[in-house]
């Protein structure tokens, strides 16, 4: 199997189902509460990342027809766990404050010239 085939395999079997699963979960969540852009980005990173990490286990231990479904379930489950941790420890506010401090630093550095 060459690199092109492997890349297409990962995109179609991992990234696409994980993205669809997270998108549906976020759409349902957006109807119930307000979601920030940072939470959306963190949701996609954790969901797709966990799916990518678990992809070898899923592909070796499940039937070919169920791989996209299992990848989506893993993405949604890992995103829910990450969401709980984000809410529990206020990680989004922490990351938001770091981004804001970095933005102010860049503005200060640019405005000094």
ZIJO-V364997 format. One record per residue. N is the residue number from 1. PSI is psi in whole degrees, -180 to 180 (* if undefined). Layout:
# ZIJO-V364997
n: <N N>
psi: <PSI PSI>
This chain:
# ZIJO-V364997
n: <1 2 3 4 5 6 7 8 9 10 11 12 13 14 15 16 17 18 19 20 21 22 23 24 25 26 27 28 29 30 31 32 33 34 35 36 37 38 39 40 41 42 43 44 45 46 47 48 49 50 51 52 53 54 55 56 57 58 59 60 61 62 63 64 65 66 67 68 69 70 71 72 73 74 75 76 77 78 79 80 81 82 83 84 85 86 87 88 89 90 91 92 93 94 95 96 97 98 99 100 101 102 103 104 105 106 107 108 109 110 111 112 113>
psi: <130 177 -39 -45 -41 -41 -47 -40 -46 -42 -46 -37 -17 -62 -44 -52 -37 -42 -42 -44 -46 -38 -43 -43 -43 -34 -42 -42 -35 -27 -28 -35 167 135 138 162 -38 -40 -36 -46 -45 -36 -46 -40 -47 -41 -51 -37 -46 -36 -41 -39 -38 -4 -47 -36 -43 -45 -30 -21 12 164 151 -35 -24 -2 -50 -38 -47 -38 -42 -42 -42 -42 -47 -43 -46 -34 -38 -40 -45 -38 -42 -46 -37 -45 -42 -43 9 44 -35 -37 -37 -48 -39 -40 -35 -43 -42 -42 -41 -40 -44 -38 -43 -41 -41 -41 -39 -38 -17 -24 *>
